[in-house]
Amino acid sequence: MKRLFLLLTLVFAIGFVSQPASAQFSRNHGGTGDTRLIVRHTGGLNGLNLSCLLVGCEVQHGLGDPDGHLFLVTVPPILNPVTTMLNLLLQPGITSVEIDQPVRVQGASAGDAAQYLNDRTPVNYYGTTVWEGYLIQPAVQLIRSDAVHSTLHSTGAGVTVAVIDTGVDANSTVLGPFLVKGYDFTRNKAGGDESGDVSQSTVAVLDGGHIAKVNQSTVAVLDQSTVAVLDQNGYSAFGHGTMTSGIVHLVAPQSKIMPLKAFGPDGTGYASDILRAIYYAVHNGAQVLNMSFDFTESSPELRNAVDYATRSGAVCVASAGNDGQQRLVYPAALPNVIDVASTANDDRQSSFTNYGAPPVWLAAPGEGIMTTYPFQTYAAGWGTSFSTPLVTGTVALMVSQGLPSLRPGHGLVGLNSPTTESQVANALTYVQPIPAPPIANRRLDAYTAVRTWQASLGLR
C-alpha cells in the first residue's frame, strides 16, 4: 500500500515532465544532460547497484545519511526520467525517489550606500583587525550583540557553526583564525574555500574606493585597489558565503565556522549537496547550521536530514526568501527550523522579504548589512540571506552558555521541539512592533535572547 501511494504521488508530481523539460533538473555528469535523482535503498550501495543495473541508471555516491541508504543516481538522456523513476520505485529495497532539484542562494535589491560603509578605521576585534563600520553598523545596535559580549560575557566560544553556502575565503584575515575543517561538495574535496572560484582573468579590477553593485544589485562591495569585483552571471553570487560567515562572526566572534561549500559562484547548487552538507555538519560536531538558501519545492529527504540534525542536538536556521510574498520556501518552512525574515533599520518589514504562511516566526535586520568579503575587503548585503546569520550567531551565543540537556535528541533542537519550544521561542524573540505586517511582530534582540536563556539555565 505504501509503495502504491509513493507511485501515485510520483506520477502526480512529475507526470507532465517531458524528456526535454527534465533538462532543468540535469547537470553534465560523465555525459550530457543526465537526470539527477536522490534514491533511498534499504540494501545500501550493493542493493542499489543491482537495481540500477536492471533499470539503466548509475550510482554516483552516497549522501552521508547515518544508515548509508541515501545516494545520488544519474539517468542517461536516452532514458525517459519519469519511466526510470517509476521503474526504480518498483525495485525491492527502494523506499523513495526524488528529483535532485536545483537550489539557489538568495538575493534581493540593494539600497543606497550608508555612511557607516565607508568607515574604514582599523579596530581590534578578538585578535584580528576589522573596519570600524563593521562593528558600529545599525544592525549591531538594533540587536545589541555588542552588549551581549561586554555585559553578558557571551561570545560563542566552544560552538561550531556550519555555514552551508558558496564557501568561505580561507585567506580572510578576519575569518581565517576561526575556521575549522570544512568540505567542498561541488568538487568533492576537503576545504570549502570559495576564493579559488575566480582568477584575475575572470574579474574586473576597480581602481578607486567606490561602491560597485554585483549579484544583480544585491551586494555593494567596498573596494580597495586590489579588490576583484565580478559582474558576469557565472559569478553573481561569489562572496556570498564569506559574507554570511562574516555576519555570524560579527555576532558570535569566538565561535568556530565550518565552511561547507554546496553552491558554485553563480549561486546555484543541488539538493544532494545540501543533504551531504547537513549530514557532514552533524557528523563533524556543528551545533548550529546557517542555511541562507531555499528550495522552491518541498523535499522529503531535506526534511529527513533536518530531522536528523535536530535529533542530534543541532539548531537549524534558514532564510525565508526574497520574493516579497506570503509563500513557503524550504528549509525555512520546515517545523523544526528557525525561519528568518528581514526588516529595515527602522524596524519596518523589508519590501523584498517573504513572510510565510503562517507568518514567519522571527525577523532580523537585513538591509545594508556590512560584512566580510573575499580579498580582504567588506561588502554590504540586502536580503534574508543576511538577516539569517544574525539569528544564527545569536543561537551560537545561547548554545555557548549551555543546553537544557546534553543527551542526544534532548538539546536545543528548534522551535517546534516539544521539549524546548517555549524556551527557545521566549529566548529568541523580542516583541518589537513592526509597522508593516504580517511578520509576527518579532524582531531579534540578541541581548534579551541571551539574557533570557541564561536565566532559564539558572545562570542569572
VOMI-432672 format. One record per atom (N, C-alpha, C): residue in three letters; x, z, y. Coordinates in steps of 0.2 Angstrom, whole numbers, plus 5000, padded with zeros to 4 digits. Example, Ala and Ser with C-alpha at 12.3 -4.5 7.8 and 13.67 -1.06 7.14 Angstrom:
Ala506650394972 Ala506250394978 Ala506650394984 Ser506450354989 Ser506850364995 Ser506450395000 
This chain:
Met500450004994 Met500050005000 Met500450005006 Lys501050045006 Lys501450045012 Lys501749985013 Arg502049945008 Arg502349885008 Arg501849835011 Leu501249835009 Leu500749785011 Leu500649795019 Phe500649865021 Phe500549875028 Phe501149845032 Leu501749855029 Leu502349835033 Leu502349755033 Leu502049725028 Leu502049645028 Leu501549625033 Leu500949655034 Leu500449645038 Leu500649655046 Thr501049705047 Thr501249725053 Thr501749675055 Leu502249655051 Leu502749605052 Leu502449535054 Val501949515050 Val501549455051 Val501249455058 Phe500949505060 Phe500649515066 Phe501149505072 Ala501749545071 Ala502249545076 Ala502549485077 Ile502749445072 Ile503149385073 Ile502749315070 Gly502149325069 Gly501849265066 Gly501849205070 Phe501949215077 Phe501949155081 Phe502649135083 Val503149165080 Val503849145082 Val504049085078 Ser504149035081 Ser504348975078 Ser505148975077 Gln505348925073 Gln506048925072 Gln506448915078 Pro506248865083 Pro506648865089 Pro506648925094 Ala506048955094 Ala505949015098 Ala506349075095 Ser506549075089 Ser506949135086 Ser507649135089 Ala507849075093 Ala508449075096 Ala508549135101 Gln508049155104 Gln508149215109 Gln508349275105 Phe508249275099 Phe508549335095 Phe509149325092 Ser509549275094 Ser510149255090 Ser510749255094 Arg511349255090 Arg511949255093 Arg512449225088 Asn512849185090 Asn513349155085 Asn513749205082 His513649205075 His514049255071 His514249215065 Gly514849185065 Gly515049145060 Gly514649075059 Gly514349055064 Gly513948995063 Gly513648985070 Thr513048945070 Thr512748935077 Thr512048955076 Gly511849005080 Gly511149015081 Gly510849065075 Asp511249095072 Asp511049145066 Asp510549195069 Thr510049205065 Thr509549255067 Thr509749325065 Arg509749375069 Arg510049445068 Arg509449485066 Leu509549525060 Leu508949565058 Leu509349635056 Ile508949685057 Ile509049755056 Ile508649775049 Val509049795044 Val508749795037 Val508849865035 Arg508449905032 Arg508549965028 Arg508349955021 His508849975017 His508849965010 His509050035006 Thr508650055002 Thr508750124999 Thr509350114994 Gly509550054992 Gly510050044987 Gly510750044991 Gly510750044997 Gly511350035001 Gly511649965001 Leu512349965002 Leu512649895003 Leu512549854996 Asn512649884990 Asn512649844984 Asn511949814983 Gly511449854984 Gly510749834984 Gly510549774988 Leu510749784995 Leu510649735000 Leu510949674999 Asn511649674996 Asn511949614995 Asn511649574990 Leu511349604985 Leu510949574979 Leu510349544982 Ser509949574987 Ser509349554990 Ser509549494994 Cys510049494998 Cys510249435002 Cys510449374998 Leu510749394992 Leu510949334988 Leu510349294985 Leu509849334984 Leu509149304982 Leu508849264988 Val508849294994 Val508449274999 Val508849225004 Gly509549225004 Gly509949175008 Gly510149205014 Cys510149275015 Cys510449305021 Cys511149325020 Glu511449355025 Glu512149385024 Glu512149455027 Val512449505024 Val512549565026 Val513149565031 Gln513149595037 Gln513749595041 Gln514049655041 His513749715042 His514049785042 His513449835042 Gly513649895041 Gly513249955041 Gly513149975048 Leu512650015050 Leu512550035057 Leu512650105058 Gly512850145053 Gly513150205054 Gly512650265052 Asp512050245050 Asp511550305048 Asp511850345043 Pro511650415043 Pro511950455038 Pro511850445031 Asp511250405029 Asp511150395022 Asp511550325020 Gly511750285025 Gly512050225023 Gly511650175020 His511050175023 His510450125021 His510350075026 Leu510650075032 Leu510450035038 Leu511049985039 Phe510849915040 Phe511349865040 Phe511049805045 Leu511549775048 Leu511449715051 Leu511549655047 Val511049615047 Val510949555042 Val510849495046 Thr511149435045 Thr511049375048 Thr510749325044 Val510349285047 Val510049225043 Val510249165046 Pro510449115042 Pro510749055045 Pro510149005048 Pro510248965053 Pro509748925056 Pro509348885052 Ile509648865046 Ile509248815041 Ile508648855038 Leu508648925038 Leu508148955035 Leu507648985041 Asn506948975039 Asn506449005044 Asn506549085044 Pro506649115050 Pro506749185050 Pro506149225048 Val505549195050 Val504949235048 Val504849235040 Thr504949175037 Thr504849175030 Thr505449225027 Thr506049215029 Thr506549255027 Thr506449335027 Met506149355033 Met505949425034 Met505449445029 Leu504949405028 Leu504449415023 Leu504649425016 Asn505149375014 Asn505449375008 Asn505849445007 Leu506249465012 Leu506649525012 Leu506149585010 Leu505649585014 Leu505149645013 Leu504849645006 Leu504849595002 Leu504649594995 Leu505149614990 Gln505749624993 Gln506349634988 Gln506349714987 Pro506449734980 Pro506449804979 Pro506949844983 Gly506849904985 Gly507349944989 Gly507249934997 Ile507049874999 Ile507049865006 Ile506349895009 Thr506449945014 Thr505949985017 Thr505749955024 Ser506149925027 Ser506049905034 Ser506449845036 Val506149795040 Val506549745043 Val506349735050 Glu506749725055 Glu506549715062 Glu507049675065 Ile506849635070 Ile507249585074 Ile507749635077 Asp508449605078 Asp508949645081 Asp508849615089 Gln508349655092 Gln508149625099 Gln508749635104 Pro508749585109 Pro509249595114 Pro509049655119 Val509549685122 Val509449735127 Val509849725133 Arg509549755139 Arg509949745145 Arg510049815148 Val510649815151 Val510749875156 Val510249855162 Gln510149905166 Gln509549895171 Gln509849895178 Gly509649845182 Gly509749845189 Gly509149845193 Ala509249845200 Ala508749855205 Ala509049825211 Ser508649815216 Ser508849785223 Ser509249835227 Ala509749815230 Ala510149855234 Ala509849865241 Gly510049925244 Gly509849935250 Gly510349935255 Asp510349955261 Asp510849955266 Asp511350005265 Ala511949985267 Ala512550025266 Ala512550085270 Ala512650145268 Ala512550205272 Ala513250225274 Gln513350275279 Gln513950295282 Gln514350325277 Tyr514150365272 Tyr514550405268 Tyr514950365263 Leu514750295262 Leu515050255258 Leu515750235260 Asn515850245267 Asn516450225270 Asn516950285271 Asp516750345269 Asp517150405269 Asp517650405264 Arg518250385265 Arg518750375260 Arg519350435261 Thr519150485264 Thr519650545265 Thr519750575258 Pro520450575256 Pro520550605249 Pro520450675248 Val520150695243 Val519950765241 Val520150775234 Asn520350835233 Asn520550855226 Asn519850875223 Tyr519750855217 Tyr519150865213 Tyr519350875206 Tyr519350945204 Tyr519550965197 Tyr520150925194 Gly520650925198 Gly521350895196 Gly521450825198 Thr520950785200 Thr521050725202 Thr520850715210 Thr521050655212 Thr520950645219 Thr520350595220 Val519850615224 Val519250565225 Val519150555232 Trp518750505234 Trp518450495240 Trp517950555242 Glu518050575248 Glu517550625251 Glu516850605251 Gly516650545252 Gly516050515252 Gly515650525245 Tyr516050525240 Tyr515850535233 Tyr515550605232 Leu515850655235 Leu515650725235 Leu515150745239 Ile515050715245 Ile514650745250 Ile513950695251 Gln513950645247 Gln513350605247 Gln512650635246 Pro512150605249 Pro511450645249 Pro511250665242 Ala511350625237 Ala511150645230 Ala511450715228 Val512050725230 Val512350795228 Val512050845232 Gln511850835238 Gln511550885242 Gln510850895240 Leu510450845238 Leu509750855236 Leu509750895229 Ile510150875224 Ile510050905218 Ile510550975218 Arg510950985223 Arg511351045223 Arg511851055218 Ser512151005215 Ser512551015210 Ser513251055212 Asp513451045218 Asp513951075221 Asp513851155221 Ala513251175222 Ala513151245222 Ala513151275215 Val512951235210 Val513051255203 Val513751265201 His514251225204 His514951235202 His515151295206 Ser515051305212 Ser515351355216 Ser514951425215 Thr514351425214 Thr513951485214 Thr513751515207 Leu513551465202 Leu513351475196 Leu513951465191 His514551445193 His515151435189 His515051395183 Ser514651345183 Ser514551295178 Ser514751225180 Thr515251205176 Thr515551135177 Thr515551095171 Gly515151115166 Gly515051065160 Gly515651075155 Ala516151125156 Ala516651125151 Ala516451135144 Gly516751105140 Gly516651115132 Gly516051065130 Val515851025134 Val515250975132 Val515550905132 Thr515350865127 Thr515450795127 Thr514850755128 Val514950715133 Val514350665135 Val514550595132 Ala514150565128 Ala514150495126 Ala513850455131 Val514150405134 Val513850355138 Val513850295135 Ile513250275133 Ile513150205129 Ile513050155135 Asp513450115136 Asp513450065141 Asp513950005141 Thr514249985146 Thr514649925146 Thr515349945145 Gly515550015144 Gly516150045143 Gly516350075149 Val516950105149 Val517250145155 Val517950115156 Asp518150115162 Asp518850095164 Asp519350145162 Ala519650135157 Ala520150185154 Ala520650195158 Asn520850155163 Asn521350165168 Asn521150205174 Ser520550225175 Ser520250265180 Ser520650325181 Thr520950335187 Thr521250395188 Thr520850455189 Val520150445191 Val519650495191 Val519350515184 Leu519250465180 Leu518850475174 Leu519350485168 Gly519950455169 Gly520450455163 Gly520550515160 Pro520750575164 Pro520850635161 Pro520350665157 Phe519650645158 Phe519150675155 Phe518850625149 Leu519150575147 Leu518950535142 Leu519150555135 Val518650545130 Val518850565123 Val518750495120 Lys518950495113 Lys518950435109 Lys518250405109 Gly518250345111 Gly517650305111 Gly517650245106 Tyr517250195107 Tyr517250145102 Tyr516850085106 Asp517150025104 Asp516849955107 Asp516549925102 Phe515849925102 Phe515449895096 Phe515349825097 Thr515549795103 Thr515449725104 Thr516049685101 Arg516649725100 Arg517249695097 Arg517449725091 Asn517049785089 Asn517249815083 Asn517949845083 Lys518049885088 Lys518749915088 Lys518649975092 Ala519150025091 Ala519150085095 Ala519350075102 Gly519050125106 Gly519150125113 Gly518550125118 Gly518250075119 Gly517750075124 Gly517950065131 Asp518450025132 Asp518750015139 Asp518449945141 Glu518149945147 Glu517749885150 Glu518249845154 Ser518849875157 Ser519249845161 Ser519549775158 Gly519549775151 Gly519849715148 Gly519349665148 Asp518749665150 Asp518249615150 Asp518449555155 Val518949575160 Val519049525165 Val519749515166 Ser519949465169 Ser520649445171 Ser520649415178 Gln521249415181 Gln521249385188 Gln520949315188 Ser521049275183 Ser520749215183 Ser520049205183 Thr519649265182 Thr518949255182 Thr518649295188 Val519049315192 Val518749355198 Val518849335205 Ala518549355209 Ala518649335216 Ala518949395220 Val519549395223 Val519849455226 Val519649455233 Leu519349515236 Leu519249515243 Leu519849545247 Asp519849525253 Asp520449545257 Asp520349605261 Gly519749615263 Gly519549665268 Gly519249725265 Gly519049775269 Gly518749835267 Gly517949825268 His517749775266 His517049765267 His516649775261 Ile515949775261 Ile515549795255 Ile515249725253 Ala515349715246 Ala515149655243 Ala514649675238 Lys514049635238 Lys513549645233 Lys513649605227 Val513549635221 Val513649605215 Val513049625211 Asn513049595204 Asn512549605200 Asn511849595203 Gln511749535206 Gln511149515209 Gln510849565214 Ser511349595218 Ser511249635224 Ser511049705221 Thr511249725215 Thr511149795213 Thr511649845214 Val512249815216 Val512849865217 Val513249845223 Ala513449885227 Ala513849875233 Ala514549905231 Val515049865231 Val515749885229 Val516149895235 Leu516449955236 Leu516849975241 Leu517549955240 Asp517749895243 Asp518349865241 Asp518949885245 Gln519549885242 Gln520149885245 Gln520449815243 Ser521049805246 Ser521349735245 Ser521449715238 Thr521549765233 Thr521649745226 Thr521049745222 Val520449755225 Val519849755220 Val519649685219 Ala519449675212 Ala519149615210 Ala518449625210 Val518049585213 Val517349585213 Val517049525210 Leu516649535205 Leu516349475201 Leu515649455203 Asp515649385204 Asp514949365206 Asp514649315201 Gln515049295196 Gln514749255191 Gln514249285186 Asn513749255184 Asn513249285180 Asn513549315174 Gly514049285171 Gly514349315165 Gly514649385166 Tyr514749405172 Tyr515049475174 Tyr514549515178 Ser513949505178 Ser513449535183 Ser513449605182 Ala513549635176 Ala513549705175 Ala514149735174 Phe514749705176 Phe515349735175 Phe515449795179 Gly515749845176 Gly515749905180 Gly515149955179 His514649935176 His514049975176 His514250045172 Gly514550035166 Gly514750095163 Gly515250145166 Thr515650115170 Thr516150155174 Thr515750195179 Met515250165182 Met514850195187 Met514350245184 Thr514050235179 Thr513650295176 Thr514050345174 Ser514650335171 Ser515150385169 Ser515350425175 Gly515450395181 Gly515650425187 Gly515150475190 Ile514550455188 Ile513950505191 Ile513950565186 Val514050555180 Val514050615175 Val514550655177 His515150625179 His515750665181 His515650705187 Leu515250675192 Leu515150705198 Leu514750765197 Val514250765193 Val513850825192 Val514150875187 Ala514450855182 Ala514750895177 Ala515550885176 Pro515950905181 Pro516650875182 Pro517050895176 Gln516950945172 Gln517350965167 Gln517150945160 Ser516550915160 Ser516350885153 Ser516750825151 Lys516850815145 Lys517150755142 Lys516650695142 Ile516950635143 Ile516550575142 Ile516750535137 Met516250515132 Met516450475127 Met516150405128 Pro516650355129 Pro516350285131 Pro516150245125 Leu515550225125 Leu515350185119 Leu515050125122 Lys515450075121 Lys515350005123 Lys514849965119 Ala514249955121 Ala513749925117 Ala513549865121 Phe513749845127 Phe513549795131 Phe514149755134 Gly514049695134 Gly514549655137 Gly514549655145 Pro515049625148 Pro515049625156 Pro514449595159 Asp514049555155 Asp513449525158 Asp512849565157 Gly512949625155 Gly512449675154 Gly511949665148 Thr512149625143 Thr511749615138 Thr512049645131 Gly511649665127 Gly511849695121 Gly511349685115 Tyr511449715110 Tyr510949715104 Tyr510749775102 Ala510149785099 Ala509849845096 Ala510349875091 Ser510649835087 Ser511049855081 Ser511649895084 Asp511949875090 Asp512549905093 Asp512349975096 Ile511749975099 Ile511450035101 Ile511350085096 Leu511050065090 Leu510950115085 Leu511650135082 Arg512150095082 Arg512850115079 Arg513150165084 Ala512950155091 Ala513250195096 Ala512950265095 Ile512250275094 Ile511950335094 Ile512250375088 Tyr512250345082 Tyr512550375076 Tyr513250395077 Tyr513650355080 Tyr514350375081 Tyr514350435086 Ala513950435091 Ala514050485096 Ala513850555092 Val513350555088 Val513150615085 Val513750635080 His513950585076 His514450605071 His515150625074 Asn515250605080 Asn515850625083 Asn515750685089 Gly515250715088 Gly515250785092 Gly514950775099 Ala514650725101 Ala514250725108 Ala513650765108 Gln513550805113 Gln513050845113 Gln512450815118 Val512650765122 Val512250735127 Val512350665127 Leu511750625127 Leu511850545127 Leu511550525133 Asn511950475137 Asn511650445143 Asn511450375141 Met510850355142 Met510650285140 Met510350255146 Ser510750215150 Ser510450185156 Ser510250105154 Phe509850095150 Phe509650035147 Phe508950035145 Asp508649975143 Asp507949985140 Asp507849925135 Phe507449945130 Phe507149895126 Phe506449885128 Thr506249815129 Thr505549805131 Thr505049805126 Glu505249805119 Glu504849825114 Glu505049885110 Ser504549915107 Ser504749975103 Ser505149955097 Ser505549995094 Ser505949985089 Ser505950045084 Pro505650035078 Pro505650095073 Pro506350125072 Glu506850085071 Glu507550105070 Glu507850145076 Leu507650125082 Leu507850165088 Leu507550235088 Arg506950235086 Arg506550305085 Arg506950345080 Asn507150315074 Asn507450345069 Asn508150375071 Ala508450335075 Ala509150355077 Ala509050415082 Val508650405087 Val508550465092 Val508250525089 Asp507850515084 Asp507650575080 Asp508150615077 Tyr508650575074 Tyr509250605070 Tyr509650635075 Ala509750605081 Ala510150635086 Ala509850705088 Thr509250705090 Thr508950765092 Thr508850825086 Arg508750805080 Arg508850845075 Arg509550875074 Ser510050845076 Ser510750865076 Ser510850905082 Gly510450915086 Gly510550955092 Gly510750925098 Ala510850855098 Ala510950825104 Ala510350805109 Val510550795115 Val510050785120 Val510050715122 Cys509550675122 Cys509550605124 Cys509150595131 Val509550565136 Val509250555142 Val509250475143 Ala508650445146 Ala508650375147 Ala508250355153 Ser508450295156 Ser508150275162 Ser507450245161 Ala507050255165 Ala506350225165 Ala506250155166 Gly506750125169 Gly506650055171 Gly506550035178 Asn506649975180 Asn506649955187 Asn506149895188 Asp505649895185 Asp505149845186 Asp504649865191 Gly504649925194 Gly504149945199 Gly503449945196 Gln503349965190 Gln502749965186 Gln502550025182 Gln501950035180 Gln501750085176 Gln501750055169 Arg502350055166 Arg502450025160 Arg502950065156 Leu502950065149 Leu503450095145 Leu503950055143 Val504550085143 Val505150045140 Val505550105136 Tyr505950075131 Tyr506250125126 Tyr506950115127 Pro507350175126 Pro507150235123 Pro506750285127 Ala506750275134 Ala506450325138 Ala505750345136 Ala505350305133 Ala504650315131 Ala504550355125 Leu505150365121 Leu505050405115 Leu504950475117 Pro504550515112 Pro504350585114 Pro504950635115 Asn505450625112 Asn506050675112 Asn506650645116 Val506450605121 Val506950585126 Val506750605133 Ile507250625137 Ile507050645144 Ile507050575148 Asp506550555150 Asp506450495154 Asp506550505161 Val506950465165 Val507050475172 Val506850415176 Ala506450435181 Ala506350385187 Ala506750395193 Ser506650355198 Ser507150355204 Ser506750375210 Thr507050415214 Thr506750425221 Thr507350415226 Ala507050405232 Ala507450385238 Ala507750455241 Asn508150455245 Asn508450515248 Asn507950555252 Asp507350525254 Asp506850565257 Asp506350595252 Asp506550585246 Asp506050615241 Asp505450565240 Arg505450505242 Arg504950465240 Arg505050425234 Gln504550405230 Gln504650365224 Gln504950295226 Ser505550285223 Ser505850215224 Ser505350155223 Ser505350105227 Ser504950055226 Ser505050015219 Phe505650015217 Phe505849975211 Phe505750015204 Thr505650085205 Thr505650125198 Thr504950115194 Asn505050115188 Asn504450115183 Asn504250195184 Tyr503650205182 Tyr503350275182 Tyr502950285176 Gly502950245171 Gly502750255164 Gly502050265164 Ala501850275157 Ala501150285156 Ala501150325149 Pro501050385150 Pro500850435155 Pro501450435160 Pro501350475166 Pro501950475171 Pro502550495168 Val503150465171 Val503750485169 Val503850565171 Trp504250595166 Trp504250675167 Trp504650695173 Leu505250655174 Leu505650685179 Leu505950625183 Ala506150645190 Ala506450595194 Ala507050625197 Ala507550575199 Ala508150605202 Ala508350545207 Pro508750565212 Pro508950515217 Pro509250455214 Gly509050395216 Gly509350335213 Gly509450275218 Glu509550295224 Glu509650245229 Glu510350255233 Gly510750205232 Gly511450215236 Gly511850265233 Ile511850275226 Ile512250325223 Ile512950305223 Met513450345226 Met514150325226 Met514450345220 Thr514850305217 Thr515150325211 Thr515850285209 Thr516150305204 Thr516750265202 Thr516650195200 Tyr517150155201 Tyr517050085199 Tyr517750065197 Pro517850015192 Pro518449995190 Pro518949975195 Phe519549975194 Phe520149955198 Phe520250005204 Gln520150075202 Gln520250125206 Gln519850125213 Thr519250105213 Thr518850105219 Thr518150135217 Tyr517650125222 Tyr517050155221 Tyr516450105223 Ala515850115221 Ala515350075222 Ala514750115223 Ala514150085226 Ala513550125227 Ala513050085223 Gly512650115219 Gly512150085214 Gly511450105216 Trp510950055215 Trp510250075216 Trp509950055209 Gly509550105207 Gly509150095201 Gly509150155196 Thr508650155192 Thr508550215187 Thr509250225183 Ser509650165182 Ser510250175179 Ser510650225182 Phe510550235188 Phe511050285192 Phe510750355193 Ser510050355193 Ser509750425193 Ser509750455187 Thr509750415181 Thr509850455174 Thr510450495173 Pro511050475175 Pro511650515174 Pro511650575178 Leu511250575184 Leu511250645187 Leu510850695183 Val510350675179 Val510050715174 Val510450735168 Thr510850685166 Thr511250695160 Thr511850745162 Gly512150735168 Gly512650785170 Gly512350855170 Thr511750865173 Thr511350925173 Thr511250955167 Val511050915162 Val510950935155 Val511650965152 Ala512150925154 Ala512850955151 Ala513051015154 Leu512851025161 Leu512951095164 Leu512551145160 Met511951135158 Met511551185155 Met511851195148 Val511951145144 Val512251155137 Val512851195137 Ser513351185142 Ser513951215143 Ser513851295143 Gln513251315145 Gln513051385146 Gln512851415139 Gly512651375134 Gly512451395128 Gly511751365126 Leu511551375120 Leu510951355117 Leu510551405114 Pro509851395114 Pro509451445111 Pro509651465103 Ser509951415100 Ser510151425093 Ser510651365092 Leu511151385087 Leu511651335086 Leu511551305079 Arg510951325076 Arg510851295069 Arg510651225070 Pro510851175066 Pro510651105067 Pro509851095067 Gly509651055071 Gly508951045072 Gly508551105076 His508851155078 His508551205082 His508851215089 Gly509251165091 Gly509551175098 Gly509151145103 Leu509451135109 Leu509151095114 Leu509051025112 Val508451015110 Val508350945107 Val507850905111 Gly507650915117 Gly507250865121 Gly506650895123 Leu506250855127 Leu505650885130 Leu505050895125 Asn505050865120 Asn504450875115 Asn504650905109 Ser505250935108 Ser505350985103 Ser504851045103 Pro504551065098 Pro504151115098 Pro504451185100 Thr505151185098 Thr505451245099 Thr505751255106 Thr505851205109 Thr506151215116 Thr505851175121 Glu505251145120 Glu504951105125 Glu504851145132 Ser504551205132 Ser504451235138 Ser505051265141 Gln505551285137 Gln506151305140 Gln506551245144 Val506551185141 Val506851135144 Val506451105150 Ala505851105149 Ala505451075155 Ala505451125161 Asn505451185160 Asn505451235165 Asn506151235169 Ala506651225165 Ala507351225167 Ala507551165171 Leu507251105168 Leu507551045171 Leu507051015177 Thr506551045178 Thr506051025183 Thr506051065189 Tyr506051035195 Tyr505951075201 Tyr505351035205 Val504751075206 Val504151045209 Val504351025216 Gln504450965217 Gln504650945224 Gln504150885226 Pro503750895231 Pro503250845232 Pro503550775233 Ile503250725230 Ile503550655230 Ile502950615233 Pro502950595240 Pro502350575243 Pro502050515239 Ala502450465236 Ala502150415233 Ala502050425225 Pro501450445223 Pro501350455216 Pro501350385212 Pro501350385205 Pro501150445201 Pro501750475197 Ile502350475199 Ile502850515196 Ile502550585196 Ala502750625191 Ala502350695190 Ala502650745195 Asn502750725201 Asn502950775206 Asn503550815204 Arg504050785201 Arg504650825199 Arg505250795201 Arg505650815205 Arg506250795207 Arg506850845205 Leu507350815201 Leu507850865199 Leu508150905204 Asp508250965202 Asp508651015206 Asp509151045201 Ala509751025201 Ala510251055196 Ala510351125197 Tyr510351155203 Tyr510451225204 Tyr509851265201 Thr509251245202 Thr508651285199 Thr508651275192 Ala508851215189 Ala508851205182 Ala509351245179 Val509951245181 Val510451285178 Val510351365178 Arg510151385184 Arg509951455185 Arg509451475181 Thr508851435180 Thr508351455175 Thr508551455168 Trp509051405167 Trp509251405160 Trp509651465158 Gln510151485163 Gln510551545162 Gln510051605161 Ala509551615165 Ala509051665164 Ala508751665158 Ser508551605155 Ser508251605148 Ser508751625143 Leu509351625144 Leu509851645139 Leu510051715140 Gly509851745145 Gly510051815147 Gly510651825150 Leu510851765154 Leu511551765157 Leu511451785164 Arg510851795167 Arg510751815174 Arg510251875174 
